[in-house]
Amino acid sequence: MAFPFSHRKTTQALNFFARKSGGEINKLKSLKLVYFADRYHLRRYGRPITGDEYLAMPYGPVASGAKDLAEMGDFLSDDERAYAAQFLAPVDRYTYRSIADVAERALSESDRAAMEWAWQTFGAMERFKLAEYTHRYPEWKRHEAALEGGRETRVPMCYRDFLDDPEDEAEVCHPLSDEDREALAQGIQERFDAERMLN
């Protein structure tokens, strides 16, 4: 991964969207809102909010760590589980709820602005329509054939692809000039290269 995963920011993003939804939210919808907030923040500020590993799955992009946190899944570390359990509680297989206010100090001002943007832009959309809408983005579409052919159920996505615009009239999540796109792509590549050297 090019960016460090923050389970605190990711927990608070999930908490934010549950709060915006009245205290309880469908997991599928929340994960799509996290994706759009990350896409917007990466394009505008040069980093995602969560730093999560994204997977292309049949219902669109999925931040894998966010999914584990929303489900209180088996892959969480003790620290991740203990922190998330202060703020989130599964309701059933498809839904989780907020059990505490958003910890604002875990988030930057730009994090909160990006999440607010995602909610204002996509919060009213029904969950399956929102999932279908994410299929219009190049970072998912490049894996569409593998997913629809049944060869794969999840394929790792690359943050560099988040900088490309959708071909149709879909919301770009912050417009980029060619110069901005190149600069952001270079920054992501430098992070990948540094990570490879450390590992």
VEXTI-710346 format. One record per residue: residue number from 1; residue in three letters; x, y, z of N, C-alpha, C in turn. Coordinates in nm, 2 decimals, m for minus. Atoms other than C-alpha are relative to their C-alpha. Layout:
<nodes>
NODE     n   res     n.xx     n.yy     n.zz    ca.xx    ca.yy    ca.zz     c.xx     c.yy     c.zz
NODE   NUM   ala        X        Y        Z        X        Y        Z        X        Y        Z
...
</nodes>
This chain:
<nodes>
NODE     n   res     n.xx     n.yy     n.zz    ca.xx    ca.yy    ca.zz     c.xx     c.yy     c.zz
NODE     1   met     0.08    m0.12     0.00     0.00     0.00     0.00     0.09     0.12     0.00
NODE     2   ala    m0.08    m0.13     0.01     0.13     0.35    m0.08    m0.02     0.09     0.12
NODE     3   phe     0.03    m0.09    m0.11    m0.03     0.51     0.22    m0.02    m0.09     0.13
NODE     4   pro     0.02     0.08    m0.13    m0.03     0.40     0.59    m0.15     0.00     0.03
NODE     5   phe     0.14     0.02    m0.04    m0.37     0.26     0.70    m0.02     0.06     0.14
NODE     6   ser     0.03    m0.06    m0.13    m0.52     0.46     0.99    m0.14    m0.06     0.04
NODE     7   his     0.13     0.06    m0.05    m0.78     0.25     1.18    m0.08     0.10     0.07
NODE     8   arg     0.08    m0.10    m0.07    m0.87     0.55     1.38    m0.08     0.09    m0.09
NODE     9   lys     0.07    m0.08     0.10    m0.95     0.77     1.08    m0.11    m0.08    m0.06
NODE    10   thr     0.09     0.09     0.07    m1.13     0.48     0.92    m0.12    m0.02     0.09
NODE    11   thr     0.11     0.02    m0.10    m1.34     0.41     1.23    m0.08     0.13     0.01
NODE    12   gln     0.07    m0.13    m0.01    m1.43     0.78     1.25    m0.08     0.03    m0.13
NODE    13   ala     0.08    m0.02     0.13    m1.53     0.79     0.88    m0.13    m0.08     0.00
NODE    14   leu     0.12     0.08    m0.01    m1.76     0.50     0.94    m0.10     0.05     0.10
NODE    15   asn     0.08    m0.06    m0.10    m1.89     0.66     1.25    m0.07     0.13    m0.05
NODE    16   phe     0.05    m0.12     0.05    m1.94     0.99     1.07    m0.13    m0.03    m0.09
NODE    17   phe     0.11     0.03     0.09    m2.16     0.83     0.80    m0.12    m0.06     0.07
NODE    18   ala     0.12     0.05    m0.08    m2.37     0.64     1.05    m0.07     0.11     0.07
NODE    19   arg     0.06    m0.11    m0.06    m2.43     0.96     1.24    m0.08     0.08    m0.10
NODE    20   lys     0.07    m0.07     0.10    m2.53     1.14     0.92    m0.13    m0.07    m0.04
NODE    21   ser     0.11     0.08     0.04    m2.77     0.86     0.85    m0.10    m0.02     0.11
NODE    22   gly     0.10     0.01    m0.11    m2.95     0.90     1.18     0.05    m0.10     0.11
NODE    23   gly    m0.06     0.09    m0.10    m2.72     0.67     1.39     0.02    m0.14    m0.04
NODE    24   glu    m0.01     0.14     0.05    m2.75     0.35     1.18     0.01     0.01    m0.15
NODE    25   ile    m0.01    m0.01     0.14    m2.64     0.28     0.83     0.03    m0.14    m0.06
NODE    26   asn    m0.03     0.12     0.07    m2.62     0.00     0.58     0.15     0.00    m0.04
NODE    27   lys    m0.14     0.01     0.02    m2.27    m0.13     0.55     0.05     0.03    m0.14
NODE    28   leu    m0.04    m0.02     0.14    m2.26    m0.14     0.17     0.00     0.15    m0.04
NODE    29   lys     0.00    m0.14     0.03    m2.37     0.22     0.15     0.11     0.08     0.06
NODE    30   ser    m0.11    m0.07    m0.07    m2.12     0.34     0.41     0.13    m0.02    m0.07
NODE    31   leu    m0.13     0.03     0.06    m1.83     0.17     0.24     0.01     0.07    m0.14
NODE    32   lys    m0.01    m0.08     0.12    m1.92     0.34    m0.09     0.02     0.15     0.03
NODE    33   leu    m0.03    m0.14    m0.04    m1.93     0.68     0.09     0.14     0.02     0.05
NODE    34   val    m0.14    m0.01    m0.03    m1.59     0.61     0.24     0.09     0.01    m0.12
NODE    35   tyr    m0.08     0.00     0.13    m1.46     0.53    m0.11    m0.01     0.14    m0.06
NODE    36   phe     0.01    m0.13     0.07    m1.59     0.86    m0.25     0.07     0.11     0.08
NODE    37   ala    m0.07    m0.10    m0.09    m1.45     1.06     0.05     0.15    m0.02    m0.03
NODE    38   asp    m0.14     0.03     0.03    m1.11     0.89    m0.01     0.04     0.05    m0.14
NODE    39   arg    m0.03    m0.04     0.14    m1.13     0.95    m0.39     0.02     0.15     0.00
NODE    40   tyr     0.00    m0.15     0.00    m1.21     1.32    m0.33     0.13     0.05     0.07
NODE    41   his    m0.11    m0.05    m0.08    m0.94     1.37    m0.07     0.13    m0.03    m0.07
NODE    42   leu    m0.12     0.03     0.07    m0.67     1.20    m0.27     0.02     0.10    m0.11
NODE    43   arg    m0.02    m0.09     0.11    m0.74     1.41    m0.57     0.02     0.15     0.04
NODE    44   arg    m0.01    m0.14    m0.04    m0.77     1.74    m0.38     0.12     0.02     0.08
NODE    45   tyr    m0.10    m0.02    m0.10    m0.51     1.69    m0.11     0.13    m0.09    m0.01
NODE    46   gly    m0.12     0.08     0.03    m0.27     1.42    m0.24     0.01    m0.12     0.09
NODE    47   arg     0.00     0.12    m0.09    m0.36     1.15     0.02    m0.15    m0.04     0.02
NODE    48   pro     0.14     0.04    m0.04    m0.67     0.94     0.10    m0.02     0.03     0.15
NODE    49   ile     0.02    m0.02    m0.14    m0.83     0.98     0.44     0.04    m0.13     0.08
NODE    50   thr    m0.02     0.13    m0.07    m0.81     0.61     0.54     0.14    m0.06    m0.02
NODE    51   gly    m0.12     0.07     0.04    m0.49     0.49     0.36    m0.03    m0.15    m0.01
NODE    52   asp     0.05     0.14     0.00    m0.69     0.16     0.33     0.04    m0.06    m0.13
NODE    53   glu    m0.02     0.07     0.12    m0.62    m0.11     0.08    m0.14    m0.02    m0.07
NODE    54   tyr     0.12     0.01     0.08    m0.89    m0.10    m0.19    m0.01    m0.12    m0.09
NODE    55   leu     0.02     0.12     0.08    m1.03    m0.41    m0.36    m0.12     0.03    m0.09
NODE    56   ala     0.12     0.00     0.09    m1.25    m0.42    m0.67    m0.08    m0.12     0.02
NODE    57   met     0.09     0.11    m0.02    m1.54    m0.64    m0.59    m0.13     0.01    m0.08
NODE    58   pro     0.12    m0.01     0.08    m1.87    m0.72    m0.76    m0.09     0.12     0.02
NODE    59   tyr     0.08    m0.12    m0.03    m2.05    m0.43    m0.58     0.08     0.12     0.01
NODE    60   gly    m0.08    m0.13     0.01    m1.77    m0.18    m0.65     0.12     0.00     0.09
NODE    61   pro    m0.12    m0.01    m0.08    m1.46    m0.06    m0.47    m0.03    m0.02     0.15
NODE    62   val     0.02     0.03    m0.14    m1.43    m0.18    m0.11     0.14     0.03     0.07
NODE    63   ala    m0.12    m0.02    m0.09    m1.18    m0.04     0.15     0.00    m0.12     0.10
NODE    64   ser     0.01     0.12    m0.07    m1.09    m0.37     0.31     0.01     0.01     0.15
NODE    65   gly    m0.01    m0.02    m0.14    m0.99    m0.24     0.65    m0.13     0.06     0.06
NODE    66   ala     0.13    m0.06    m0.04    m1.31    m0.03     0.67    m0.11    m0.11     0.01
NODE    67   lys     0.09     0.11     0.00    m1.51    m0.35     0.59     0.01    m0.08     0.13
NODE    68   asp    m0.03     0.08    m0.12    m1.34    m0.54     0.87    m0.05     0.08     0.13
NODE    69   leu     0.04    m0.08    m0.12    m1.41    m0.25     1.12    m0.15     0.01     0.01
NODE    70   ala     0.15     0.00    m0.01    m1.78    m0.22     1.02    m0.06    m0.13     0.04
NODE    71   glu     0.05     0.13    m0.04    m1.82    m0.59     1.07     0.06    m0.06     0.13
NODE    72   met    m0.08     0.06    m0.11    m1.59    m0.63     1.37     0.05    m0.13    m0.03
NODE    73   gly    m0.04     0.13     0.06    m1.43    m0.90     1.16     0.12    m0.06     0.07
NODE    74   asp    m0.11     0.08    m0.06    m1.17    m1.16     1.25     0.14     0.05    m0.03
NODE    75   phe    m0.13    m0.05     0.05    m0.89    m0.98     1.07     0.05     0.12     0.08
NODE    76   leu    m0.04    m0.12    m0.08    m0.88    m0.69     1.32     0.10    m0.04     0.10
NODE    77   ser    m0.09     0.01    m0.12    m0.59    m0.65     1.56    m0.07     0.03     0.13
NODE    78   asp     0.07    m0.03    m0.13    m0.67    m0.62     1.93    m0.02     0.15     0.01
NODE    79   asp     0.01    m0.14    m0.01    m0.59    m0.25     1.91    m0.11     0.06    m0.09
NODE    80   glu     0.11    m0.04     0.09    m0.82    m0.20     1.61    m0.14    m0.03     0.05
NODE    81   arg     0.13     0.04    m0.05    m1.10    m0.39     1.76    m0.04     0.08     0.13
NODE    82   ala     0.03    m0.08    m0.12    m1.08    m0.21     2.10    m0.04     0.14    m0.03
NODE    83   tyr     0.04    m0.14     0.03    m1.08     0.13     1.94    m0.13     0.01    m0.07
NODE    84   ala     0.12    m0.01     0.08    m1.36     0.06     1.69    m0.12    m0.03     0.09
NODE    85   ala     0.12     0.04    m0.09    m1.58    m0.10     1.97    m0.04     0.12     0.09
NODE    86   gln     0.05    m0.12    m0.07    m1.59     0.24     2.14    m0.10     0.08    m0.08
NODE    87   phe     0.08    m0.09     0.09    m1.77     0.39     1.84    m0.10    m0.07    m0.08
NODE    88   leu     0.08     0.07     0.09    m1.93     0.12     1.63    m0.05    m0.13     0.06
NODE    89   ala     0.05     0.13    m0.04    m2.15    m0.18     1.69    m0.08    m0.06    m0.12
NODE    90   pro     0.09     0.06     0.10    m2.29    m0.43     1.43    m0.14    m0.02     0.05
NODE    91   val     0.15     0.03    m0.03    m2.67    m0.45     1.42    m0.03    m0.13    m0.05
NODE    92   asp     0.02     0.13     0.06    m2.69    m0.74     1.18     0.11    m0.02    m0.11
NODE    93   arg    m0.10     0.03     0.10    m2.50    m0.88     0.88     0.02     0.12    m0.09
NODE    94   tyr     0.00    m0.11     0.10    m2.58    m0.57     0.67     0.01     0.14     0.06
NODE    95   thr     0.02    m0.13    m0.06    m2.60    m0.28     0.92     0.09     0.01     0.12
NODE    96   tyr    m0.07    m0.03    m0.13    m2.39    m0.12     1.19    m0.06     0.14     0.05
NODE    97   arg     0.05    m0.13    m0.06    m2.47     0.17     1.43     0.12     0.07     0.07
NODE    98   ser    m0.09    m0.08    m0.07    m2.28     0.45     1.59    m0.04     0.00     0.15
NODE    99   ile     0.03     0.00    m0.14    m2.26     0.43     1.97     0.07     0.11     0.08
NODE   100   ala    m0.07    m0.12    m0.06    m2.05     0.75     2.04     0.01     0.10    m0.10
NODE   101   asp    m0.02    m0.11     0.09    m2.00     1.09     1.89     0.13    m0.02    m0.08
NODE   102   val    m0.12     0.00     0.08    m1.74     1.13     1.62     0.11     0.06     0.07
NODE   103   ala    m0.12    m0.05    m0.07    m1.39     1.18     1.77     0.07     0.10    m0.10
NODE   104   glu    m0.04    m0.10     0.10    m1.32     1.50     1.58     0.16     0.01    m0.01
NODE   105   arg    m0.15    m0.02     0.00    m0.95     1.51     1.69     0.07    m0.11    m0.08
NODE   106   ala    m0.06     0.10     0.08    m0.88     1.19     1.50     0.01     0.04    m0.15
NODE   107   leu     0.01    m0.04     0.14    m0.96     1.37     1.17     0.05     0.14    m0.02
NODE   108   ser    m0.04    m0.14     0.03    m0.81     1.67     1.00    m0.12     0.08    m0.05
NODE   109   glu     0.11    m0.08     0.05    m1.02     1.96     0.88    m0.03    m0.04    m0.15
NODE   110   ser     0.03     0.04     0.14    m0.98     1.84     0.52    m0.06    m0.14     0.00
NODE   111   asp     0.07     0.13    m0.01    m1.08     1.48     0.62    m0.15     0.03     0.02
NODE   112   arg     0.15    m0.03    m0.03    m1.41     1.62     0.76    m0.06     0.06    m0.12
NODE   113   ala     0.06    m0.07     0.11    m1.46     1.84     0.46    m0.03    m0.10    m0.11
NODE   114   ala     0.02     0.10     0.11    m1.42     1.54     0.22    m0.11    m0.09     0.03
NODE   115   met     0.11     0.08    m0.04    m1.66     1.33     0.42    m0.13     0.07    m0.01
NODE   116   glu     0.12    m0.08     0.01    m1.91     1.61     0.43    m0.04     0.01    m0.15
NODE   117   trp     0.02     0.00     0.14    m1.87     1.64     0.05    m0.06    m0.13    m0.05
NODE   118   ala     0.05     0.13     0.04    m1.93     1.27     0.00    m0.14    m0.02     0.04
NODE   119   trp     0.14     0.02    m0.04    m2.24     1.28     0.21    m0.10     0.09    m0.07
NODE   120   gln     0.08    m0.09     0.08    m2.38     1.59     0.04    m0.02    m0.04    m0.14
NODE   121   thr     0.01     0.04     0.14    m2.31     1.45    m0.30    m0.07    m0.13    m0.02
NODE   122   phe     0.05     0.14     0.02    m2.41     1.08    m0.25    m0.09    m0.05     0.11
NODE   123   gly     0.07     0.05    m0.11    m2.58     1.05     0.08    m0.14    m0.04    m0.02
NODE   124   ala     0.14     0.03     0.03    m2.93     1.05    m0.06    m0.02    m0.12    m0.09
NODE   125   met     0.01     0.11     0.10    m2.86     0.77    m0.31    m0.02    m0.14     0.07
NODE   126   glu     0.03     0.14    m0.05    m3.00     0.42    m0.24     0.12    m0.09    m0.01
NODE   127   arg    m0.13     0.07    m0.01    m2.73     0.17    m0.15     0.04    m0.08    m0.13
NODE   128   phe    m0.04     0.07     0.12    m2.75    m0.05    m0.46     0.02     0.09    m0.12
NODE   129   lys    m0.02    m0.10     0.10    m2.78     0.25    m0.69     0.14     0.06     0.01
NODE   130   leu    m0.13    m0.06    m0.03    m2.47     0.39    m0.52     0.11    m0.10    m0.04
NODE   131   ala    m0.10     0.10     0.04    m2.28     0.06    m0.57     0.01    m0.01    m0.15
NODE   132   glu     0.00     0.00     0.14    m2.38     0.06    m0.93     0.07     0.12    m0.06
NODE   133   tyr    m0.06    m0.13     0.04    m2.27     0.42    m0.97     0.16    m0.01     0.01
NODE   134   thr    m0.14     0.02    m0.01    m1.92     0.32    m0.85     0.06    m0.07    m0.12
NODE   135   his    m0.05     0.08     0.11    m1.89     0.09    m1.15     0.04     0.09    m0.12
NODE   136   arg    m0.03    m0.09     0.11    m1.85     0.40    m1.37     0.14     0.05     0.01
NODE   137   tyr    m0.13    m0.06    m0.03    m1.50     0.48    m1.23     0.11    m0.09    m0.06
NODE   138   pro    m0.11     0.08     0.06    m1.18     0.37    m1.41     0.07    m0.10     0.09
NODE   139   glu    m0.07     0.09    m0.09    m1.02     0.22    m1.10    m0.07    m0.13     0.02
NODE   140   trp     0.08     0.12    m0.01    m1.31    m0.03    m1.08    m0.01    m0.07    m0.14
NODE   141   lys     0.03     0.05     0.14    m1.38    m0.07    m1.46     0.12    m0.08    m0.05
NODE   142   arg    m0.12     0.08     0.05    m1.02    m0.20    m1.53    m0.01    m0.14     0.04
NODE   143   his     0.01     0.14    m0.05    m1.12    m0.51    m1.33    m0.13    m0.06    m0.03
NODE   144   glu     0.13     0.04     0.02    m1.47    m0.54    m1.45    m0.01    m0.14    m0.07
NODE   145   ala     0.01     0.13     0.08    m1.41    m0.83    m1.70     0.04    m0.12     0.09
NODE   146   ala    m0.04     0.11    m0.09    m1.23    m1.04    m1.44    m0.11    m0.03     0.11
NODE   147   leu     0.11     0.02    m0.10    m1.51    m0.99    m1.18    m0.12    m0.06    m0.06
NODE   148   glu     0.13     0.04     0.06    m1.80    m1.04    m1.42     0.02    m0.14    m0.06
NODE   149   gly    m0.03     0.13     0.06    m1.63    m1.35    m1.58     0.01    m0.11     0.11
NODE   150   gly     0.00     0.10    m0.11    m1.62    m1.51    m1.23     0.14    m0.05     0.03
NODE   151   arg    m0.14     0.04    m0.03    m1.24    m1.55    m1.25     0.05     0.05     0.14
NODE   152   glu    m0.04    m0.07    m0.12    m1.20    m1.32    m0.95    m0.12     0.05     0.08
NODE   153   thr     0.11    m0.06    m0.08    m1.42    m1.21    m0.66     0.05     0.13     0.07
NODE   154   arg    m0.06    m0.12    m0.05    m1.18    m0.94    m0.54     0.14     0.02    m0.07
NODE   155   val    m0.12    m0.03     0.07    m0.89    m0.77    m0.72     0.06     0.13     0.07
NODE   156   pro    m0.06    m0.12    m0.05    m0.64    m0.52    m0.56    m0.01     0.12    m0.09
NODE   157   met     0.01    m0.12     0.08    m0.69    m0.16    m0.68     0.12     0.08     0.03
NODE   158   cys    m0.12    m0.08    m0.01    m0.42     0.10    m0.73    m0.05     0.15     0.02
NODE   159   tyr     0.04    m0.14    m0.02    m0.45     0.46    m0.59     0.03     0.08    m0.12
NODE   160   arg    m0.03    m0.08     0.12    m0.29     0.59    m0.91    m0.12     0.01    m0.09
NODE   161   asp     0.12     0.00     0.09    m0.61     0.49    m1.10    m0.11     0.10     0.05
NODE   162   phe     0.10    m0.10    m0.05    m0.82     0.72    m0.87     0.02     0.13    m0.06
NODE   163   leu    m0.03    m0.13     0.06    m0.66     1.01    m1.05    m0.06     0.01    m0.14
NODE   164   asp     0.06    m0.01     0.13    m0.82     0.92    m1.38    m0.15     0.03     0.01
NODE   165   asp     0.14    m0.04     0.00    m1.16     1.06    m1.47    m0.09    m0.10    m0.07
NODE   166   pro     0.10     0.09     0.07    m1.47     0.86    m1.56    m0.03     0.05    m0.14
NODE   167   glu     0.02    m0.03     0.14    m1.55     0.85    m1.93    m0.13     0.07    m0.02
NODE   168   asp     0.14    m0.06     0.02    m1.92     0.95    m1.89    m0.01     0.12     0.09
NODE   169   glu     0.03    m0.13    m0.08    m2.08     1.23    m1.69     0.00    m0.03     0.15
NODE   170   ala    m0.01     0.03    m0.15    m2.01     1.07    m1.35     0.08     0.11     0.07
NODE   171   glu    m0.07    m0.09    m0.08    m1.89     1.30    m1.07     0.15    m0.03     0.01
NODE   172   val    m0.15     0.03     0.00    m1.51     1.33    m1.10     0.06    m0.01     0.14
NODE   173   cys    m0.06    m0.01    m0.14    m1.46     1.39    m0.72     0.12     0.09     0.00
NODE   174   his    m0.10    m0.11     0.01    m1.26     1.71    m0.76     0.08    m0.01    m0.14
NODE   175   pro    m0.06     0.00     0.13    m1.14     1.81    m1.11     0.15     0.02     0.01
NODE   176   leu    m0.14    m0.02     0.01    m0.77     1.79    m1.20     0.05     0.04    m0.13
NODE   177   ser    m0.06    m0.04     0.13    m0.56     1.96    m1.46     0.10    m0.11    m0.03
NODE   178   asp    m0.10     0.10     0.04    m0.31     1.75    m1.65     0.13     0.01     0.09
NODE   179   glu    m0.11    m0.03    m0.09    m0.03     1.91    m1.44    m0.02    m0.06     0.14
NODE   180   asp     0.03     0.05    m0.14    m0.20     1.83    m1.11     0.00    m0.15     0.00
NODE   181   arg     0.01     0.15     0.00    m0.27     1.47    m1.21     0.14    m0.06    m0.01
NODE   182   glu    m0.14     0.05     0.01     0.10     1.42    m1.31     0.07     0.01     0.13
NODE   183   ala    m0.07    m0.02    m0.13     0.22     1.57    m0.98    m0.05    m0.10     0.10
NODE   184   leu     0.05     0.09    m0.09    m0.01     1.36    m0.78     0.04    m0.15    m0.03
NODE   185   ala    m0.05     0.14     0.04     0.08     1.04    m0.97     0.14    m0.02     0.04
NODE   186   gln    m0.15     0.01    m0.03     0.45     1.11    m0.92     0.01    m0.02     0.15
NODE   187   gly    m0.01     0.01    m0.15     0.39     1.15    m0.54    m0.04    m0.14     0.04
NODE   188   ile     0.04     0.13    m0.03     0.20     0.82    m0.53     0.11    m0.10    m0.03
NODE   189   gln    m0.11     0.09     0.04     0.48     0.65    m0.72     0.12     0.00     0.09
NODE   190   glu    m0.11    m0.01    m0.09     0.74     0.78    m0.49    m0.03    m0.07     0.13
NODE   191   arg     0.04     0.07    m0.12     0.55     0.64    m0.19     0.01    m0.15    m0.02
NODE   192   phe    m0.01     0.14     0.03     0.53     0.30    m0.36     0.15    m0.04     0.00
NODE   193   asp    m0.14     0.03     0.01     0.90     0.31    m0.44     0.07     0.00     0.14
NODE   194   ala    m0.06    m0.01    m0.13     0.99     0.41    m0.08    m0.04    m0.12     0.08
NODE   195   glu     0.05     0.12    m0.08     0.77     0.13     0.06     0.07    m0.13    m0.05
NODE   196   arg    m0.07     0.12     0.05     0.94    m0.13    m0.17     0.14    m0.01     0.06
NODE   197   met    m0.13     0.00    m0.05     1.28    m0.02    m0.05     0.00    m0.04     0.15
NODE   198   leu     0.00     0.03    m0.14     1.18    m0.05     0.32    m0.04    m0.15     0.02
NODE   199   asn     0.04     0.14    m0.01     1.03    m0.40     0.26     0.10    m0.08    m0.08
</nodes>
